[in-house]
Amino acid sequence: MESSAPQRPATAGSITKVGVIIRVGFYAALAVMGVAIIPALLTPLFGVVVPATLGLFIVAILTNFFTLKIFDRRPLTDIGLGGGPGTGRNFATGLLLGGGAAALMLFAPLLAGAARFEVRPDGQFSWWSLLFYLVLLLFGAAAEEILFRGYAFQLLIQKLGPWATVLPVGVLFGFAHASNPHATTLGMVNTAMWGIYLGYAFLRSRDLWLPIGLHYGWNFVLPLFGVNLSGITIEVTRYSYRWDLGPVWSGGSYGPEGGILTTIFVVILIYAMHRVPVVRQRANIAELLNDME
């Protein structure tokens, strides 16, 4: 006779090594198929930016949702998307750190006379267009964090350890941007450093709201200054940012993320993340036992 008692969701600590391999493999396969299909379907209709943001968000949500439901019968919020008491504070902290660092990095050359603003030929501005792109960039930042710091990442943290997961996933995050327009080796290195930094942010907060805030703060400030974002041109103002510095510093056509200035600021941000106060949340997938501070 079968028991009528409800089954408890699997915890990270109760999953065997084979179970971890199956779950992570399923997660990765679902993500790769989603990235190959969904953005490709949206690109003919919406161009580049919408598939790279909203399309990727759909892939990230579906990948985590189906993996959680099929294997562990857990809600999507268990990957660190819950509404705990520190949710808003962590998101705001990330927003201020990421956006503030991007603004300071681009203000400094202006003040030093090493950069200037130029009016775009036929440039146009509309508040609705600005709002539209800011919302899209939020979806894009959330998508990459949910996909790269979601279920599989958190399960591996519990099984392999924090840094044995954060470091290789950060490198993978860098390589995932290798197909972006005008990608360079330094750009990939900087993006990998960003991936490690965002992973560390998760270790500090145990939720995704802090890394999402960091990612979004950085991403929405760059187009406001008129520079490329990871090789993609997003025209939200009538101005473009022109450097009097070489591509090693400015990042060239890839944007500031391909230059040494970003390298310097990521190192500063890593130190700031170590010092800034955050609200520790409960990680339902990554049962982190060690105090990483």
C-alpha positions as CSV (number, residue, x, y, z in Angstrom):
1,M,0.0,0.0,0.0
2,E,1.4,3.4,-0.9
3,S,1.7,6.1,1.7
4,S,-0.6,9.1,1.3
5,A,1.9,11.4,3.2
6,P,3.3,14.2,1.0
7,Q,6.8,13.8,-0.1
8,R,9.3,16.4,1.1
9,P,11.4,18.3,-1.5
10,A,14.9,17.0,-1.9
11,T,17.6,19.1,-0.1
12,A,21.0,19.8,-1.6
13,G,22.6,17.8,1.2
14,S,20.5,14.7,0.4
15,I,21.4,14.6,-3.3
16,T,24.0,12.0,-4.4
17,K,26.9,12.8,-6.7
18,V,25.1,11.0,-9.6
19,G,22.0,13.1,-8.8
20,V,24.1,16.3,-8.9
21,I,25.6,15.3,-12.3
22,I,22.1,14.5,-13.7
23,R,20.6,17.7,-12.4
24,V,23.4,20.0,-13.6
25,G,23.6,18.2,-17.0
26,F,19.8,18.6,-17.5
27,Y,20.1,22.2,-16.4
28,A,22.9,22.9,-18.8
29,A,21.2,21.1,-21.7
30,L,18.0,23.0,-21.2
31,A,19.8,26.3,-21.1
32,V,21.9,25.6,-24.2
33,M,18.8,24.5,-26.2
34,G,16.8,27.5,-24.9
35,V,19.6,30.0,-25.9
36,A,19.8,28.4,-29.3
37,I,16.1,28.5,-30.0
38,I,14.3,31.3,-28.2
39,P,16.5,34.3,-29.0
40,A,16.8,33.0,-32.6
41,L,13.0,33.1,-32.9
42,L,12.8,36.7,-31.5
43,T,15.7,38.2,-33.5
44,P,13.9,38.5,-36.9
45,L,11.1,40.3,-35.1
46,F,12.8,42.5,-32.6
47,G,16.5,42.9,-33.6
48,V,19.4,42.3,-31.2
49,V,18.6,43.9,-27.8
50,V,15.2,42.2,-27.1
51,P,16.4,38.7,-27.7
52,A,19.5,39.3,-25.7
53,T,17.5,40.5,-22.7
54,L,13.9,39.4,-22.6
55,G,14.6,36.3,-24.6
56,L,17.4,35.2,-22.3
57,F,15.2,36.0,-19.3
58,I,12.6,33.6,-20.6
59,V,15.3,30.9,-21.1
60,A,16.6,31.5,-17.5
61,I,13.2,31.3,-15.9
62,L,12.2,28.1,-17.8
63,T,15.5,26.4,-17.2
64,N,15.3,26.9,-13.4
65,F,11.6,26.3,-13.2
66,F,11.6,22.9,-15.0
67,T,14.8,21.7,-13.2
68,L,13.3,22.6,-9.8
69,K,9.9,21.0,-10.6
70,I,11.1,17.8,-12.3
71,F,13.9,16.9,-9.8
72,D,13.1,18.5,-6.4
73,R,9.5,19.8,-6.5
74,R,10.6,23.2,-5.3
75,P,9.3,26.7,-6.1
76,L,11.3,29.1,-8.3
77,T,11.8,31.4,-5.3
78,D,14.1,28.9,-3.7
79,I,17.0,29.9,-5.9
80,G,17.2,33.2,-4.0
81,L,14.3,35.2,-5.5
82,G,12.2,35.2,-2.4
83,G,10.9,38.4,-0.7
84,G,12.8,38.3,2.6
85,P,13.2,41.4,4.8
86,G,16.5,42.4,3.2
87,T,15.5,41.9,-0.4
88,G,15.0,45.6,-1.2
89,R,18.1,46.7,0.7
90,N,20.3,44.1,-1.1
91,F,19.0,45.1,-4.5
92,A,19.5,48.8,-3.7
93,T,23.0,48.1,-2.4
94,G,23.9,46.3,-5.6
95,L,22.3,49.1,-7.7
96,L,24.4,51.8,-6.0
97,L,27.6,49.8,-6.1
98,G,27.3,48.8,-9.8
99,G,25.9,52.1,-11.1
100,G,28.2,54.2,-9.0
101,A,31.3,52.4,-10.2
102,A,30.2,52.7,-13.8
103,A,29.5,56.4,-13.4
104,L,32.8,57.1,-11.7
105,M,34.7,55.1,-14.2
106,L,33.3,57.2,-17.1
107,F,33.3,60.6,-15.2
108,A,37.0,60.3,-14.4
109,P,38.2,60.5,-18.1
110,L,35.8,63.4,-18.7
111,L,37.2,65.4,-15.8
112,A,40.8,64.6,-16.9
113,G,40.1,65.8,-20.4
114,A,40.6,62.3,-21.8
115,A,37.1,61.9,-23.1
116,R,34.2,64.0,-24.3
117,F,30.5,63.9,-25.4
118,E,29.6,64.2,-29.0
119,V,26.1,64.7,-30.5
120,R,25.1,61.6,-32.5
121,P,24.3,62.3,-36.2
122,D,20.4,62.2,-36.4
123,G,20.4,61.3,-32.8
124,Q,16.9,61.2,-31.1
125,F,15.7,61.1,-27.6
126,S,12.4,60.0,-26.0
127,W,11.5,59.3,-22.4
128,W,9.5,56.2,-23.5
129,S,12.5,54.8,-25.4
130,L,14.7,55.4,-22.4
131,L,12.2,53.7,-20.1
132,F,11.8,50.8,-22.6
133,Y,15.6,50.1,-22.7
134,L,16.0,50.5,-18.9
135,V,13.3,47.8,-18.4
136,L,14.9,45.6,-21.0
137,L,18.3,45.9,-19.3
138,L,16.7,44.9,-16.0
139,F,15.4,41.7,-17.6
140,G,18.8,41.1,-19.2
141,A,20.7,41.5,-15.9
142,A,18.2,39.3,-14.1
143,A,18.4,36.7,-16.8
144,E,22.2,36.3,-16.6
145,E,22.1,36.1,-12.8
146,I,19.3,33.6,-12.7
147,L,20.9,31.5,-15.4
148,F,24.6,31.6,-14.1
149,R,24.0,32.0,-10.4
150,G,20.7,30.0,-10.2
151,Y,19.9,26.4,-9.4
152,A,22.9,24.6,-10.8
153,F,25.4,27.1,-9.4
154,Q,23.9,26.9,-5.9
155,L,23.8,23.1,-6.0
156,L,27.4,23.0,-7.0
157,I,28.4,25.4,-4.2
158,Q,26.9,22.9,-1.7
159,K,28.6,19.9,-3.3
160,L,32.0,21.3,-4.4
161,G,32.4,24.3,-2.1
162,P,32.0,28.0,-2.7
163,W,35.2,28.9,-4.5
164,A,35.5,25.7,-6.4
165,T,32.2,26.8,-8.0
166,V,32.5,30.6,-8.1
167,L,35.8,30.6,-10.0
168,P,35.0,28.2,-12.9
169,V,31.5,29.6,-13.3
170,G,33.0,33.1,-13.4
171,V,35.3,31.9,-16.2
172,L,32.4,30.3,-18.0
173,F,30.5,33.6,-17.7
174,G,33.4,35.3,-19.5
175,F,33.5,32.8,-22.3
176,A,29.7,33.1,-22.7
177,H,30.3,36.6,-24.0
178,A,33.0,35.6,-26.5
179,S,30.5,35.7,-29.4
180,N,29.4,39.3,-28.6
181,P,30.3,41.9,-31.3
182,H,33.9,43.2,-31.1
183,A,34.8,40.8,-28.3
184,T,38.5,40.9,-27.2
185,T,40.7,38.8,-24.9
186,L,40.8,41.6,-22.3
187,G,37.0,41.9,-22.5
188,M,36.6,38.2,-21.8
189,V,39.0,38.5,-18.8
190,N,37.1,41.5,-17.4
191,T,33.8,39.7,-17.9
192,A,35.2,36.6,-16.1
193,M,36.3,38.8,-13.3
194,W,32.8,40.3,-13.2
195,G,31.4,36.7,-13.0
196,I,33.6,35.9,-10.1
197,Y,32.6,39.2,-8.4
198,L,28.9,38.5,-8.9
199,G,29.4,35.0,-7.5
200,Y,31.0,36.4,-4.4
201,A,28.1,38.8,-4.1
202,F,25.8,35.8,-3.9
203,L,28.0,34.2,-1.2
204,R,27.7,37.4,0.9
205,S,23.9,37.8,0.5
206,R,22.7,34.2,-0.1
207,D,20.2,35.6,-2.6
208,L,20.1,36.8,-6.2
209,W,18.9,40.3,-5.5
210,L,22.3,41.7,-4.6
211,P,24.0,40.3,-7.8
212,I,21.0,41.4,-9.9
213,G,21.3,44.9,-8.5
214,L,25.0,45.0,-9.2
215,H,24.6,43.7,-12.7
216,Y,21.7,46.1,-13.5
217,G,23.3,49.1,-12.0
218,W,26.4,48.7,-14.2
219,N,24.5,47.8,-17.3
220,F,22.0,50.7,-17.3
221,V,24.6,53.4,-16.6
222,L,26.9,52.6,-19.5
223,P,24.3,53.3,-22.3
224,L,23.3,56.5,-20.5
225,F,26.9,57.7,-21.1
226,G,26.7,56.7,-24.8
227,V,29.2,53.8,-24.7
228,N,28.8,50.3,-26.0
229,L,27.6,47.6,-23.5
230,S,29.5,44.3,-24.1
231,G,29.9,45.2,-27.8
232,I,26.3,46.2,-28.3
233,T,25.3,49.8,-29.1
234,I,22.2,51.0,-27.3
235,E,21.2,54.5,-28.3
236,V,19.2,56.0,-25.4
237,T,20.4,59.6,-25.6
238,R,21.4,61.9,-28.4
239,Y,25.1,61.8,-27.3
240,S,28.0,59.4,-27.7
241,Y,31.0,59.1,-25.5
242,R,34.3,59.7,-27.4
243,W,37.6,58.6,-25.8
244,D,41.0,60.3,-26.3
245,L,42.6,57.2,-24.9
246,G,43.6,54.0,-26.8
247,P,41.5,50.9,-26.9
248,V,43.6,49.2,-24.2
249,W,42.1,51.7,-21.8
250,S,38.8,52.5,-23.4
251,G,37.9,49.0,-24.6
252,G,37.5,50.1,-28.2
253,S,34.3,49.0,-30.0
254,Y,33.5,46.5,-27.3
255,G,33.0,49.3,-24.8
256,P,34.6,50.0,-21.4
257,E,34.3,46.4,-20.4
258,G,37.1,45.6,-22.8
259,G,39.6,48.1,-21.3
260,I,41.9,48.3,-18.3
261,L,39.7,50.8,-16.6
262,T,37.1,48.1,-16.0
263,T,39.8,45.8,-14.7
264,I,40.8,48.4,-12.1
265,F,37.2,49.1,-11.1
266,V,36.3,45.4,-10.8
267,V,39.2,45.0,-8.3
268,I,37.9,48.0,-6.4
269,L,34.3,46.5,-6.4
270,I,35.5,43.2,-5.0
271,Y,37.1,45.0,-2.1
272,A,34.0,47.1,-1.6
273,M,31.8,44.0,-1.6
274,H,34.0,42.6,1.2
275,R,33.3,45.7,3.3
276,V,29.8,46.8,2.5
277,P,27.0,45.6,4.8
278,V,24.4,43.3,3.3
279,V,21.4,41.4,4.7
280,R,22.1,37.7,4.8
281,Q,19.2,35.7,3.4
282,R,18.4,32.0,3.6
283,A,19.7,29.9,0.7
284,N,17.3,27.1,0.2
285,I,19.3,25.3,-2.6
286,A,22.8,26.2,-1.5
287,E,23.0,25.1,2.1
288,L,26.1,27.0,2.8
289,L,27.6,25.9,6.1
290,N,30.7,28.0,6.3
291,D,30.8,31.7,7.1
292,M,32.4,33.3,4.0
293,E,33.1,36.6,5.7
